[in-house]
Amino acid sequence: MTTLSISPQGQITLPAEILQINTWKGHSKLEMFCIGDTVVLRPAHDQKSNDISDLGGFFKDNSIVLTTEELCKPVDFNEE
C-alpha cells in the first residue's frame, strides 16, 4: 500500500506504478467517486466518441490465444 499526501492546493500525485498499470498518461481524464470511506478512480468515458481507436490496448494484457476452430467449438458445460 502506498500513502499519498495532499498538497496545500488539494492535489495528489499518483505513483508511476499505478499510472503504468492503468495505462494512464498526463492529461488522462478520470472519474472519481466515493464508496463509503474509499475513493475510486476510473477512466472517464467520453459518451460522444465512437472512434474505434479509443479501444487501442484494451486487450493488451490478454494472454489467451485461441484459434478460430477453438472459438467455434461447442461448449460442454458437463465437462470437468
Z-matrix of the N, CA and C atoms (Angstrom, degrees):
N
C 1 1.444
C 2 1.523 1 108.05
N 3 1.324 2 115.50 1 140.82
C 4 1.453 3 121.89 2 178.87
C 5 1.519 4 109.11 3 -110.17
N 6 1.318 5 116.50 4 137.38
C 7 1.458 6 121.52 5 176.24
C 8 1.520 7 108.48 6 -99.27
N 9 1.326 8 116.50 7 131.07
C 10 1.458 9 121.98 8 179.69
C 11 1.517 10 109.49 9 -109.06
N 12 1.319 11 115.39 10 152.71
C 13 1.464 12 121.03 11 174.29
C 14 1.519 13 108.89 12 -109.42
N 15 1.312 14 115.73 13 146.41
C 16 1.458 15 121.33 14 176.44
C 17 1.521 16 107.69 15 -98.62
N 18 1.343 17 116.02 16 126.98
C 19 1.464 18 120.76 17 -179.84
C 20 1.528 19 109.75 18 -71.20
N 21 1.339 20 116.92 19 164.59
C 22 1.470 21 119.55 20 176.80
C 23 1.536 22 112.73 21 -57.56
N 24 1.338 23 117.03 22 -22.99
C 25 1.462 24 121.45 23 178.27
C 26 1.528 25 111.94 24 -87.18
N 27 1.341 26 117.73 25 2.03
C 28 1.461 27 121.79 26 178.93
C 29 1.517 28 113.68 27 83.44
N 30 1.325 29 117.69 28 19.01
C 31 1.463 30 121.79 29 -177.91
C 32 1.523 31 111.06 30 -101.46
N 33 1.347 32 115.04 31 151.75
C 34 1.461 33 121.62 32 172.02
C 35 1.522 34 107.63 33 -126.39
N 36 1.315 35 115.94 34 157.66
C 37 1.457 36 121.53 35 174.66
C 38 1.515 37 107.23 36 -114.34
N 39 1.337 38 115.92 37 123.69
C 40 1.460 39 120.30 38 179.09
C 41 1.522 40 109.48 39 -79.21
N 42 1.327 41 118.19 40 138.22
C 43 1.461 42 121.19 41 178.74
C 44 1.533 43 111.24 42 -61.06
N 45 1.334 44 116.22 43 147.08
C 46 1.467 45 122.09 44 -179.50
C 47 1.521 46 111.26 45 -54.41
N 48 1.328 47 117.65 46 -38.25
C 49 1.467 48 121.23 47 -179.38
C 50 1.533 49 111.11 48 -59.99
N 51 1.319 50 117.04 49 -42.56
C 52 1.466 51 121.25 50 179.09
C 53 1.525 52 110.15 51 -65.44
N 54 1.324 53 116.80 52 -41.54
C 55 1.465 54 120.78 53 178.64
C 56 1.524 55 110.80 54 -62.81
N 57 1.328 56 116.93 55 -42.98
C 58 1.467 57 120.99 56 -178.67
C 59 1.524 58 111.80 57 -68.48
N 60 1.314 59 117.70 58 -44.88
C 61 1.466 60 121.61 59 -179.41
C 62 1.526 61 110.26 60 -57.99
N 63 1.320 62 116.69 61 -39.34
C 64 1.462 63 121.54 62 -176.43
C 65 1.524 64 113.32 63 -94.99
N 66 1.326 65 117.14 64 1.85
C 67 1.476 66 124.10 65 -176.42
C 68 1.527 67 111.75 66 51.62
N 69 1.337 68 116.24 67 39.64
C 70 1.458 69 121.54 68 175.28
C 71 1.511 70 107.90 69 -89.95
N 72 1.314 71 116.39 70 140.85
C 73 1.460 72 122.45 71 178.87
C 74 1.525 73 108.08 72 -124.72
N 75 1.327 74 115.88 73 174.00
C 76 1.452 75 119.95 74 176.09
C 77 1.515 76 110.55 75 -55.25
N 78 1.287 77 117.07 76 140.29
C 79 1.467 78 125.31 77 -179.34
C 80 1.527 79 113.14 78 72.03
N 81 1.341 80 119.08 79 10.73
C 82 1.469 81 120.55 80 173.08
C 83 1.524 82 108.00 81 -63.96
N 84 1.308 83 116.11 82 143.31
C 85 1.465 84 121.17 83 177.30
C 86 1.526 85 108.29 84 -94.44
N 87 1.328 86 116.39 85 128.29
C 88 1.457 87 122.06 86 -179.93
C 89 1.520 88 110.07 87 -124.13
N 90 1.324 89 115.55 88 148.15
C 91 1.460 90 121.57 89 170.12
C 92 1.520 91 107.02 90 -97.32
N 93 1.322 92 116.81 91 142.95
C 94 1.457 93 120.98 92 178.22
C 95 1.521 94 108.07 93 -130.61
N 96 1.329 95 115.46 94 134.43
C 97 1.456 96 120.00 95 176.01
C 98 1.518 97 108.41 96 -151.26
N 99 1.313 98 115.74 97 165.08
C 100 1.465 99 121.57 98 -178.45
C 101 1.517 100 110.38 99 -111.44
N 102 1.323 101 114.31 100 140.46
C 103 1.457 102 122.64 101 170.30
C 104 1.522 103 104.73 102 -124.43
N 105 1.311 104 115.91 103 104.08
C 106 1.462 105 119.36 104 -174.10
C 107 1.518 106 109.25 105 62.95
N 108 1.339 107 116.45 106 -126.00
C 109 1.462 108 119.87 107 178.63
C 110 1.527 109 111.84 108 -98.76
N 111 1.336 110 117.41 109 18.11
C 112 1.464 111 122.87 110 179.89
C 113 1.523 112 110.00 111 -107.12
N 114 1.332 113 115.97 112 131.75
C 115 1.463 114 121.75 113 175.97
C 116 1.520 115 107.67 114 -98.36
N 117 1.325 116 116.74 115 129.97
C 118 1.462 117 122.40 116 -177.94
C 119 1.524 118 108.96 117 -113.98
N 120 1.331 119 115.98 118 132.12
C 121 1.463 120 122.45 119 172.83
C 122 1.514 121 107.66 120 -114.55
N 123 1.337 122 116.70 121 135.45
C 124 1.456 123 120.34 122 175.04
C 125 1.521 124 108.04 123 -148.84
N 126 1.337 125 116.51 124 158.20
C 127 1.463 126 118.83 125 -179.62
C 128 1.525 127 110.66 126 -59.24
N 129 1.325 128 115.47 127 138.46
C 130 1.465 129 120.54 128 174.82
C 131 1.515 130 107.32 129 -82.09
N 132 1.306 131 116.64 130 130.55
C 133 1.455 132 121.02 131 -179.49
C 134 1.516 133 109.15 132 -99.41
N 135 1.315 134 115.13 133 122.58
C 136 1.460 135 121.50 134 178.34
C 137 1.516 136 108.54 135 -76.50
N 138 1.306 137 117.07 136 110.84
C 139 1.458 138 121.74 137 -176.64
C 140 1.524 139 112.45 138 -65.68
N 141 1.333 140 117.98 139 -20.47
C 142 1.455 141 121.69 140 -176.83
C 143 1.522 142 112.35 141 -84.45
N 144 1.316 143 118.29 142 -15.74
C 145 1.457 144 121.25 143 -173.68
C 146 1.523 145 111.85 144 -83.92
N 147 1.316 146 115.46 145 127.41
C 148 1.461 147 122.06 146 173.39
C 149 1.523 148 110.19 147 -119.53
N 150 1.319 149 116.50 148 19.33
C 151 1.457 150 122.04 149 -176.22
C 152 1.524 151 109.55 150 -81.24
N 153 1.331 152 116.30 151 119.92
C 154 1.471 153 120.67 152 -178.22
C 155 1.521 154 111.89 153 -63.87
N 156 1.321 155 117.75 154 -22.78
C 157 1.464 156 119.74 155 179.34
C 158 1.527 157 111.32 156 -65.82
N 159 1.340 158 117.86 157 -16.98
C 160 1.464 159 120.69 158 175.57
C 161 1.523 160 111.80 159 -64.21
N 162 1.329 161 117.30 160 -18.71
C 163 1.461 162 121.43 161 179.94
C 164 1.524 163 112.19 162 -87.02
N 165 1.317 164 117.80 163 -0.77
C 166 1.463 165 121.09 164 -179.41
C 167 1.512 166 111.12 165 -54.08
N 168 1.328 167 116.90 166 128.43
C 169 1.453 168 122.15 167 -179.30
C 170 1.511 169 114.35 168 82.13
N 171 1.324 170 118.19 169 -0.52
C 172 1.461 171 121.47 170 -178.06
C 173 1.518 172 111.42 171 -59.37
N 174 1.339 173 117.23 172 -40.68
C 175 1.459 174 121.28 173 -179.51
C 176 1.524 175 111.39 174 -103.04
N 177 1.300 176 117.56 175 18.78
C 178 1.457 177 123.67 176 -174.42
C 179 1.531 178 113.47 177 -52.37
N 180 1.316 179 117.82 178 -44.59
C 181 1.463 180 121.18 179 -174.08
C 182 1.521 181 113.36 180 -93.34
N 183 1.321 182 117.92 181 8.94
C 184 1.461 183 121.08 182 -179.98
C 185 1.521 184 108.52 183 -74.89
N 186 1.331 185 118.06 184 118.18
C 187 1.461 186 121.54 185 -176.28
C 188 1.525 187 112.82 186 -100.57
N 189 1.321 188 118.37 187 0.29
C 190 1.461 189 120.99 188 -179.95
C 191 1.521 190 108.69 189 -90.32
N 192 1.326 191 115.83 190 123.42
C 193 1.458 192 121.07 191 178.70
C 194 1.521 193 107.70 192 -118.33
N 195 1.326 194 116.72 193 123.79
C 196 1.458 195 121.75 194 -179.83
C 197 1.519 196 109.61 195 -122.09
N 198 1.326 197 115.39 196 145.57
C 199 1.456 198 120.38 197 174.42
C 200 1.523 199 108.68 198 -79.37
N 201 1.322 200 116.32 199 165.93
C 202 1.462 201 120.36 200 177.25
C 203 1.519 202 110.36 201 -59.76
N 204 1.332 203 116.31 202 -38.53
C 205 1.469 204 120.92 203 178.92
C 206 1.527 205 110.68 204 -61.14
N 207 1.334 206 116.92 205 -44.41
C 208 1.465 207 120.88 206 179.78
C 209 1.531 208 111.32 207 -65.60
N 210 1.322 209 116.17 208 -37.52
C 211 1.461 210 120.00 209 179.29
C 212 1.521 211 112.34 210 -66.11
N 213 1.323 212 116.25 211 -33.57
C 214 1.468 213 121.24 212 -176.48
C 215 1.523 214 113.03 213 -89.65
N 216 1.330 215 117.40 214 -6.25
C 217 1.460 216 121.69 215 -178.93
C 218 1.531 217 109.89 216 -66.50
N 219 1.344 218 117.74 217 132.80
C 220 1.468 219 120.00 218 177.16
C 221 1.529 220 110.82 219 -60.34
N 222 1.302 221 116.19 220 149.74
C 223 1.461 222 122.11 221 -179.89
C 224 1.518 223 109.06 222 -95.57
N 225 1.344 224 115.88 223 128.74
C 226 1.460 225 121.34 224 175.81
C 227 1.528 226 107.09 225 -104.43
N 228 1.317 227 117.23 226 103.70
C 229 1.455 228 121.49 227 -176.67
C 230 1.526 229 112.73 228 -72.20
N 231 1.331 230 117.67 229 -11.64
C 232 1.461 231 121.16 230 178.37
C 233 1.519 232 111.81 231 -89.97
N 234 1.320 233 116.88 232 -9.91
C 235 1.468 234 121.84 233 -178.71
C 236 1.522 235 109.43 234 -71.91
N 237 1.330 236 116.30 235 136.18
C 238 1.468 237 120.30 236 179.03
C 239 1.487 238 110.92 237 -111.73
